[in-house]
Amino acid sequence: NALSSEVYTEIDDFYATDDDGAVTYDDDNEDEGSNSQSNDQGDDYNDDQQKSGYSYFYSGIAKLKQGYRAHNVPYYPCDVLSGITVGEAMELADLSKLGGKGYLLAVDRHDMYASFCGKANWVEDELITCHSKNDENEREENSRRYQMCTDRKNTGMSKLSALQEYVLASANNDATDDADELGPPADESYYPFNQIQGFWQVDSESATIGITHAASTLLDDNRRSNVNAEMVQLAYEQKFTNINLFSMDNVALNGNAMFSVLRNGCGQSVIKDDDDYFACGKNLVMPHMNVSQRLPLFWNIILIVVYSSLFIMVSVMLIQAFGLRDHGLQDHRVECNGVLI
């Protein structure tokens, strides 16, 4: 309930910029924000006063500000990101201004839920899971009871096609702010981000089928279906018209390839190569992608040989040790020039 406690605080920036450009926290505003009483407890603000001097605020957000400030992390509301460039976002996220290194930026809607700054494109009735039951008609056609994304030669292909349609609709449909419809946001000031959910969704049925019938886990689903590589292929082929936030599971597998493709998309640079072509998009070679995180067969054989050798060595040493123990005490003296040492 901490985030839902209503308070009022001054509109003044909580992160003020010093003359040298360093971003600092405004203590007075924080103290006033933390100590303000809720509207239900008797504060007498009318609508005109709120609009002219106060911003609707939540005590939970003030606590988040305190936490981020303690770790020197810039924290802003979503509208700060609306319409800015990557360079401007990096300027906001530059930790060197706060005595740190690198870039880190915390953002949310500053509402009672500290909500995500983008349109999530999570439509419950259209979600694509990795495992599901076939309906009666589909069972009669292919005699399979379940559809599994890990079955890449059969039902997995239809699963992958459905997920591709889902992510393409999230990026390419007509703009809408309706949370129950896929597509980019119409109000980009309210939704700075358009999230593309390029992974298998999970519900109770999918998890049950995956564990009991496919002997699979979330990571296995991702790896065996090769979904990350398929998403990279879509991005490289420039199938997405509106994208600035792409979500993937198991980014250790082809996550760098997706980063490379998105970062080198056309429209982000004016640099041309020697042939006067823009060095972007499909003019660049598609990154090499792995189809699995498992070691190749050669290295598996090497590991087996090494571990087998170690096992044999330890076994021989133990056998010799027990053999010596069975013979009782041993005389280890050495004779040198007829003299026992």
Phi and psi in degrees as a GROMACS rama.xvg file:
@    title "Ramachandran Plot"
@    xaxis  label "Phi"
@    yaxis  label "Psi"
@TYPE xy
-61.6334  -40.1191  ALA-2
-72.5138  -18.1631  LEU-3
-95.4654  0.257176  SER-4
-75.1606  118.486  SER-5
-85.6325  130.449  GLU-6
-139.018  167.462  VAL-7
-115.566  142.438  TYR-8
-143.676  158.555  THR-9
-65.025  148.763  GLU-10
-68.4905  -23.3326  ILE-11
-45.3052  143.024  ASP-12
-57.9983  136.355  ASP-13
-77.2696  -22.6635  PHE-14
-111.794  107.538  TYR-15
-97.8555  151.141  ALA-16
-99.6558  124.075  THR-17
-72.0204  173.475  ASP-18
-61.9835  -29.406  ASP-19
-87.876  6.27803  ASP-20
90.8706  -3.6014  GLY-21
-74.5437  142.366  ALA-22
-90.2393  126.047  VAL-23
-127.531  163.266  THR-24
-93.456  139.458  TYR-25
-88.806  103.827  ASP-26
-65.6762  -38.8444  ASP-27
-61.8717  -43.536  ASP-28
-64.8287  -39.8171  ASN-29
-63.9527  -44.4462  GLU-30
-61.5916  -42.2901  ASP-31
-67.967  -38.0606  GLU-32
-66.6116  -36.987  GLY-33
-75.8967  -31.1904  SER-34
-97.0011  -4.38274  ASN-35
-65.8438  145.903  SER-36
-89.8876  153.315  GLN-37
-70.7919  159.394  SER-38
-62.6004  -29.5817  ASN-39
-71.7241  -15.308  ASP-40
-98.0646  13.5484  GLN-41
114.075  -1.97786  GLY-42
-64.6269  138.365  ASP-43
-111.524  79.5977  ASP-44
-108.308  129.076  TYR-45
-93.4708  171.985  ASN-46
-61.3921  -39.4343  ASP-47
-64.4183  -41.4214  ASP-48
-65.0024  -38.9062  GLN-49
-63.3075  -43.3535  GLN-50
-69.0672  -34.0877  LYS-51
-86.0856  -31.6147  SER-52
-132.039  -4.15501  GLY-53
-137.437  152.845  TYR-54
-119.192  138.543  SER-55
-61.2065  129.31  TYR-56
-144.505  163.416  PHE-57
-129.21  141.021  TYR-58
-64.1159  -30.8247  SER-59
-62.3596  -38.4737  GLY-60
-64.5931  -38.1285  ILE-61
-61.0774  -38.1119  ALA-62
-68.3386  -38.1387  LYS-63
-62.9327  -40.3773  LEU-64
-60.2424  -41.5397  LYS-65
-62.3715  -43.3887  GLN-66
-64.2405  -45.5049  GLY-67
-65.7634  -38.2243  TYR-68
-63.7414  -38.9913  ARG-69
-61.2578  -26.017  ALA-70
-108.433  14.1123  HIS-71
56.8086  45.7394  ASN-72
-112.182  121.487  VAL-73
-62.0521  137.974  PRO-74
-135.906  119.17  TYR-75
-133.678  158.257  TYR-76
-76.852  164.396  PRO-77
-59.4061  -38.2319  CYS-78
-64.9093  -16.6764  ASP-79
-65.106  -29.5244  VAL-80
-86.2967  -8.08708  LEU-81
-67.9998  121.353  SER-82
77.7094  9.20299  GLY-83
-94.2322  162.77  ILE-84
-89.1635  171.428  THR-85
-61.1157  -40.786  VAL-86
-62.4232  -40.3365  GLY-87
-68.6633  -36.6925  GLU-88
-65.3349  -39.6743  ALA-89
-64.4741  -34.9568  MET-90
-62.9343  -40.8392  GLU-91
-67.1674  -33.0332  LEU-92
-91.6607  0.56417  ALA-93
-68.3173  109.695  ASP-94
-75.9453  -12.9789  LEU-95
-64.6235  -24.5779  SER-96
-70.0282  -18.7631  LYS-97
-110.333  15.8325  LEU-98
87.3448  8.06082  GLY-99
-108.396  -160.079  GLY-100
-135.869  148.162  LYS-101
87.4406  -160.237  GLY-102
-134.938  132.242  TYR-103
-156.346  133.174  LEU-104
-140.334  125.631  LEU-105
-101.37  128.172  ALA-106
-138.644  144.635  VAL-107
-158.18  -177.343  ASP-108
-80.9833  -4.65136  ARG-109
57.6048  32.5153  HIS-110
-102.673  -170.484  ASP-111
-67.5034  -17.2434  MET-112
-106.28  1.9127  TYR-113
50.0082  53.6095  ALA-114
-69.6473  157.864  SER-115
-61.3301  143.927  PHE-116
-83.8267  5.00725  CYS-117
-129.979  176.739  GLY-118
-86.3611  121.979  LYS-119
-78.1094  -22.4703  ALA-120
53.328  47.8717  ASN-121
-114.276  97.3903  TRP-122
-110.328  110.202  VAL-123
-56.1564  -39.908  GLU-124
-74.0391  -11.706  ASP-125
-117.238  7.22259  GLU-126
-63.3678  143.538  LEU-127
-109.298  114.158  ILE-128
-97.8326  164.615  THR-129
-74.9424  -34.8295  CYS-130
-127.015  137.408  HIS-131
-156.87  164.997  SER-132
-86.3683  143.767  LYS-133
-77.2424  143.002  ASN-134
-76.3043  176.403  ASP-135
-60.3884  -42.0195  GLU-136
-64.4115  -41.5026  ASN-137
-68.6038  -32.6801  GLU-138
-64.7178  -39.1615  ARG-139
-66.2769  -31.8744  GLU-140
-76.8647  -42.7849  GLU-141
-122.26  3.69569  ASN-142
59.3207  15.973  SER-143
-102.549  134.573  ARG-144
-80.4019  -31.1482  ARG-145
-125.992  153.219  TYR-146
-105.32  131.476  GLN-147
-133.567  129.637  MET-148
-66.2766  -22.1866  CYS-149
-78.6485  -12.9963  THR-150
-88.9096  78.314  ASP-151
-70.7796  -16.1925  ARG-152
-90.2998  -14.617  LYS-153
-129.253  -103.095  ASN-154
-68.2111  -20.799  THR-155
-62.5936  -29.5927  GLY-156
-67.2528  -41.0871  MET-157
-69.2473  -34.5618  SER-158
-62.9124  -45.6951  LYS-159
-65.0666  -39.3012  LEU-160
-62.5783  -39.4797  SER-161
-65.3248  -40.4277  ALA-162
-67.0912  -38.7302  LEU-163
-61.1267  -43.0323  GLN-164
-61.9371  -38.2425  GLU-165
-64.1965  -49.1299  TYR-166
-70.3056  -34.7812  VAL-167
-67.761  -38.0624  LEU-168
-65.1644  -36.0393  ALA-169
-62.591  -30.8714  SER-170
-97.9673  -30.3061  ALA-171
-112.98  -9.93473  ASN-172
-64.8619  168.756  ASN-173
-60.9967  144.757  ASP-174
-62.5128  135.705  ALA-175
-155.721  145.896  THR-176
-96.8217  3.51569  ASP-177
-72.2711  118.641  ASP-178
-66.8706  -16.8088  ALA-179
-94.789  9.96377  ASP-180
-128.648  139.559  GLU-181
-76.4899  144.831  LEU-182
142.674  161.203  GLY-183
-67.1099  158.237  PRO-184
-73.2716  148.557  PRO-185
-83.3878  -37.7326  ALA-186
-97.7983  93.3786  ASP-187
-75.0236  -14.8276  GLU-188
-75.2383  -31.5899  SER-189
-85.529  -34.4772  TYR-190
-118.031  83.2297  TYR-191
-62.3295  -25.8351  PRO-192
-113.748  146.952  PHE-193
-119.331  108.747  ASN-194
-85.6086  132.196  GLN-195
-108.175  116.914  ILE-196
-93.2936  85.7888  GLN-197
-89.96  53.3965  GLY-198
-149.156  166.626  PHE-199
-75.3905  127.532  TRP-200
-76.0694  162.973  GLN-201
-129.466  130.912  VAL-202
-131.823  179.842  ASP-203
-63.0476  -39.3532  SER-204
-65.5166  -44.8457  GLU-205
-62.6493  -43.4796  SER-206
-64.308  -40.6965  ALA-207
-64.4344  -46.4298  THR-208
-65.2329  -41.3421  ILE-209
-61.0214  -40.9257  GLY-210
-77.2462  -44.6663  ILE-211
-85.8365  -29.1096  THR-212
-114.895  -27.3951  HIS-213
-105.51  -7.44658  ALA-214
48.7194  49.4978  ALA-215
-127.425  158.941  SER-216
-118.636  177.433  THR-217
-59.5392  -43.3148  LEU-218
-67.8195  -38.1649  LEU-219
-64.3153  -41.2748  ASP-220
-57.1486  -45.4594  ASP-221
-64.7177  -44.7312  ASN-222
-71.4065  -48.7583  ARG-223
-69.9374  -28.1662  ARG-224
-83.7826  -14.0352  SER-225
60.6333  31.6718  ASN-226
-67.7373  -35.1567  VAL-227
-62.9652  -42.9432  ASN-228
-63.5518  -36.5726  ALA-229
-66.3821  -37.9512  GLU-230
-67.8284  -39.2116  MET-231
-62.1207  -40.5331  VAL-232
-61.7892  -42.8566  GLN-233
-61.4521  -43.5375  LEU-234
-66.522  -40.0909  ALA-235
-65.7813  -36.1464  TYR-236
-77.4052  2.63776  GLU-237
58.8037  46.1882  GLN-238
-83.0352  -15.4811  LYS-239
-97.0666  127.024  PHE-240
-95.1218  -21.3808  THR-241
-141.704  101.679  ASN-242
-150.602  132.468  ILE-243
-144.88  0.296369  ASN-244
-149.847  110.037  LEU-245
-113.163  126.96  PHE-246
-105.53  133.867  SER-247
-138.128  150.938  MET-248
-88.6577  157.108  ASP-249
51.3497  56.2892  ASN-250
-66.3162  -11.0123  VAL-251
-63.8296  -20.4618  ALA-252
-105.127  100.52  LEU-253
70.0048  14.4576  ASN-254
-66.693  -38.6154  GLY-255
-65.2558  -33.84  ASN-256
-64.6884  -42.9408  ALA-257
-64.3899  -41.9484  MET-258
-58.7815  -44.5476  PHE-259
-62.237  -45.2491  SER-260
-64.4542  -45.8896  VAL-261
-67.5161  -39.8648  LEU-262
-70.1075  -25.675  ARG-263
-102.896  16.9818  ASN-264
-64.2742  148.637  GLY-265
-66.3899  148.999  CYS-266
99.7747  -7.66935  GLY-267
-102.633  -6.73497  GLN-268
-149.174  152.172  SER-269
-106.583  7.89504  VAL-270
-73.753  135.065  ILE-271
-117.278  155.472  LYS-272
-87.5376  -171.113  ASP-273
-65.173  -24.2522  ASP-274
-93.5806  14.8422  ASP-275
66.0463  27.1795  ASP-276
-100.968  146.915  TYR-277
-68.2802  128.877  PHE-278
-81.9735  75.3002  ALA-279
-157.373  168.761  CYS-280
54.6451  -134.497  GLY-281
-76.3889  -4.95951  LYS-282
-73.4551  -13.3306  ASN-283
-100.663  154.774  LEU-284
-71.23  137.141  VAL-285
-65.6524  135.413  MET-286
-59.6258  148.033  PRO-287
-70.8009  137.118  HIS-288
-123.38  143.813  MET-289
-90.3988  145.827  ASN-290
-96.7244  -8.14783  VAL-291
-158.848  151.172  SER-292
-89.5657  -3.46416  GLN-293
-74.4861  149.897  ARG-294
-68.114  147.099  LEU-295
-60.7269  160.355  PRO-296
-57.2066  -40.2583  LEU-297
-56.5717  -47.2323  PHE-298
-72.6998  -28.6817  TRP-299
-64.1054  -40.2133  ASN-300
-64.5952  -42.4409  ILE-301
-60.7379  -43.5777  ILE-302
-62.9448  -40.3436  LEU-303
-62.353  -44.1904  ILE-304
-62.5033  -45.2129  VAL-305
-63.3054  -48.9245  VAL-306
-67.1756  -34.1062  TYR-307
-65.4815  -40.7761  SER-308
-62.8783  -43.3131  SER-309
-62.8304  -40.8723  LEU-310
-62.5279  -43.4937  PHE-311
-64.1201  -43.5678  ILE-312
-61.0567  -46.4023  MET-313
-64.7748  -38.7979  VAL-314
-63.777  -44.3605  SER-315
-61.7464  -43.6531  VAL-316
-62.6739  -41.0464  MET-317
-66.9184  -40.9757  LEU-318
-61.3333  -44.3287  ILE-319
-65.0319  -39.8229  GLN-320
-64.0891  -45.4915  ALA-321
-67.0119  -33.2911  PHE-322
-64.9482  -42.0079  GLY-323
-65.5685  -37.4824  LEU-324
-64.6027  -36.1375  ARG-325
-68.4242  -21.4988  ASP-326
-88.7763  4.83439  HIS-327
76.9866  -161.386  GLY-328
-68.9868  142.26  LEU-329
-110.262  142.302  GLN-330
-92.3299  109.352  ASP-331
-102.021  16.9098  HIS-332
-72.4474  151.145  ARG-333
-117.184  135.731  VAL-334
-92.908  126.591  GLU-335
-131.668  116.016  CYS-336
55.9957  40.8215  ASN-337
78.5572  3.89455  GLY-338
-115.279  130.683  VAL-339
-78.6508  131.24  LEU-340
